[in-house]
Amino acid sequence: MEVLFEGTGAMFPVAAVCFISVFIAIIVDLISGIRKAKESKQEIRSNPLSRTVTKFVIYEGAVVIATMIDYMLHFSHLFVLMKLHPIVGLPVITCLMSVFLCIIEILSVREKADEKTRRRSEAIVQAVIEALGTDNLAEILRKKADDTLHGHQPPPQQPNK
């Protein structure tokens, strides 16, 4: 029985770090979502919060299953048979799964930041339209388009007929 667990000493601490890293990524995404809701003056409802609990169960469950796969690979001596001696005793699948899940969380946080930037840009455009009025804005845009098409010279005059 001791032979079976030989070389697994480093697997559990590394898997624990992976588990904690994914947990921290989920918390960062949750905080980002709450902050986004507060900035956009939305109420924080229980449904999005319950999705975080579901995400936690799915993500951390995936890390635990990946750890079990790593242990089974170790017990089967597959890495030894494949002559992959440097990774024997390391939870490779767990690490890859954790990296994948953390990347998903990074993209989620970035997506929320992009939404915030887009909303701010839309608010600025709306404020400019309200300040200038649509008629003045149309005139300014027409002049800028003419300047762009014809250089900074006045547009050519049409001959009188």
N, C-alpha and C positions, 0 to 999 in steps of 0.2 A: 504493500500500500504506500510506503514511503517513496518508492520509486516512481509511482504515479504522479505525486505532487512535487517531485524534484524539479527545480528550475522555475517554479511558479512564484517564487518570493517577490519578484519585481512586478508581477502582473496586477496584483490587487492595488498597490499604491498608485500605479499609473492609471488604472481604471477608475479609481476614486477621484483623481485629479480631472479626468475626462468628465466624469459625472458632475463634479462641482463646476467645471467650466461651462458645460451646457446649461446648468441651473443658473449661473450668473448671466449668461447670454439671454435666457428667458426673462430674468428680472430686469435687465437693461431694456429689453423690448417693451416690457410692461410699463416701466417708468416713462419711456419715450411716448408710448400711447397715451398715458394719463396726462403727460405734459402737453401733448398735442391737443387733447380734448379740452384742457383748461385754457390754452391759448386761443382756441377757436370758440370758446365760451359754450362748449357742448357739455351736457351733463354726463357724468360717469355712471354708466348703467351696469347692471349685474351681468347682462348677457356677454359683453366683451370680456369681462373679468372671468366669467366661467369658461370662455374659450381659452384663456391662459391656463386654467387648471387642466383642461383637456390637452392642451399642447404639452404641458409639463408631463402628464401621464404618458403620452405618446412618445415624446422625445426621450425622456429618461428610461422608459421601457425599452426603447430601441438601443440605448446605451447598455442597459443590463443584458439584453439579448445578445448584443455584439460581444460583450464580455464572456458570456456563456459559450459563444462560438469560438472565441479565442482560447478558452480553456479546453474545449473539445479538440481544437486543432493541436494544442499542446499535448493533450493526452494521446492523440493519434500519431504523434511524432511526424506529422506531415512536413513541417519545416525542415526537420533533419533529413527526411527522405529526399526532399527537393534541394538539399545542400544549401539551405538559407540559414546557416548557423548564426549570423549576426542578429537575426530577429527572433531566435528561439527564446522563449520566456517573456516576450513583449506582446502586449495586447494590440496587435496591429489593426485588427478589424475595429476594435473599440476606438482607437485613435482616429482612424479614417471616418468612422461614423460621427464622432464628436466634431471633427473639423467640418464635415458636411453640414451638421446641424447649426454650428456656430456661424457658418457662412450664410445660411438661410436667415438667421437672426440679424446679421449685419445688413443684409439686403432689406429686411423688414424695417429696421430702424432708418436706413437711408431713404426708403420709400416714404416713410412718414415725414422726414425732413424735406423731401422734394415736394410733397403735398403742401407743406407749410410755406415753402418758397413760392410755389405757384399761386397759392391763395393771396400772399402778400403782393405779388406782381399784379394779380387781377384787381386787388383793392387799389393799388396805385393808379392803374389805368382808369379805373372807374372814377377815382378822385380827379384825375386830369380832365376826363370827359365832362364831369360835373362842373369843374372850375372854368373851363374854357367854353363850354357849350358845344353842341354838335355842329352848329353852323361855323363857328370860329375854328374848330378843330378841322373840319372839312377844308376850309380855306387855307389853313396852315399846311395841311398835308398836300393840297393841290400845288401850292407854291413850291414846296420841297420837291415834289415829283417833277415839276417843270425845271427847277434848278438842276436836278440830277440828270434829266434827259438832255437839257440844252446847255449844260455848264452853268456858270454863274452869270450868263448873259441873258438879257430878256429874250423871250421866245420870238421867233421871226414873225414879222407882221404880214398879214394877208393883204395882197394888193386890193385896193378898192376897185370895184367894177362899175 
